[in-house]
Amino acid sequence: RYRPNCPGCRVDRRKEEREGLPVTELCCMWLVTICSSLPIQYVFPFLYFMIRDLNIAKEEEDIGFYAGFVGASYMLGRALTSVMWGVVADKYGRKPVLVTTLFSVQNYLQYTLWTQL
């Protein structure tokens, strides 16, 4: 019934063998989601001070306005590059791309935390 090296058959076989929730896959998805949201969460606490110290805003009330531009530009960059990452994932596979992005986030956090010490 199942053919060897058939990805769809492999998925169907795993579905028949497993009962309940796919906890391992859900944990992996949770980890990737947390790692993908870390960079934007890491930037926002420092935005106020960066914009103030670089004298970008003329008045203190304008700092939130410029912080919104920084957050929007980050999301725009993610939206524009997600198509490229999709093409790379189609060409090389999802797992190598996910591993690459996880290591990139890890290296980014190590570098930024190391420079803060």
N, C-alpha and C positions, 0 to 999 in steps of 0.2 A: 504494500500500500504506500509506503514512504520510499522516496527515491534518495539515494545517497547524494550528498553535497547540494541538496535543494534547500535554500534558506526558508522558504515557506513551509516545507515539510517539517523542518527542524522546529519551527515555531509552533506548528500544530501539534507535534509530538510533545513538546514541553507543556502546552496547554492541557493536554490530556493527562499528563503525569502529575501536574501540580494541582493542589486543592487550596483554596483560600486566596489571600492576597499575595501578590509578588513582592514581598518585603524587600528583598535585595535590590530589585530594580527601582522600587520607590525610594529607597535610601540613596541610591546613586543619583537619581533625578533630583532629590532634595539637596544633595551636596553640590551638584552642578548649579542649581538655582541659587543657592546661597553664595557660591563663588562668583557667579555672574553679577550678583547685586552688590558685592563688596566694594568695587571701585567707586561707584557713585555714592555709596553711604560713607565712604572714607573721605571723600572730598568735601562734602557739605559742612562739616564742623569747622573747617579751616577757611571756607570761602569768605566769611565776613572779614577775617583778619587779613587775608590776602588782598582783597579789594580795598580795604582801608589803608593798609601799609603801602600798596603800590599807587595810592592816590588816583584811583580810577574814578571814583565817585566824588563829585564836588561837595555834596552834603551827605551827612550820615544817613538821612532818610532814603537816599538813592542806592545804598549798598544792596538792599534786597532786590531791587530792579536788575542790577548787574549780576547778582548771584543767580537770578532766574535765567539770564542769558547763558551763563556758564553751564547750568544744568541742562538747558535746552540744547546747547551745542553738543554736549556729551551724548544725549539721546539721539540727536540727529546723526552724529558719527556712528553710533551703533546701528541705526537704521540703514545707513548707506553701506556699511561694511558687512552687514548680515547676509546680504546677497552674495558677496564675495566668499564669505565663510561657507555658505550653502554650496557654492560651486566647488570649493575645495573639498568639502565633505562628500559631495557626489563623486568626485574624482578619486580621492584617497580613502574614503570611508569615514563613518562617524566617529569610531573609537579613536583613531589617531588624532583627529581634530579635537575631540574632547580632552584627550590626554595632553595635547599641546596647549590648549587654553588653560587647563588646570595648572600645568607647570608654569605657564606665563603669569597667572595670578599669584602663584606661590612665590615666584622670583620677584614679582613686583612688590609684594608685601614684605619679603625679606629685605629688599633694597630700601624701601621706605622706612621700615622699622629700624634697620641698621643705621641709616643716616640720622635718625632721631635720637640715637643713644649718645 
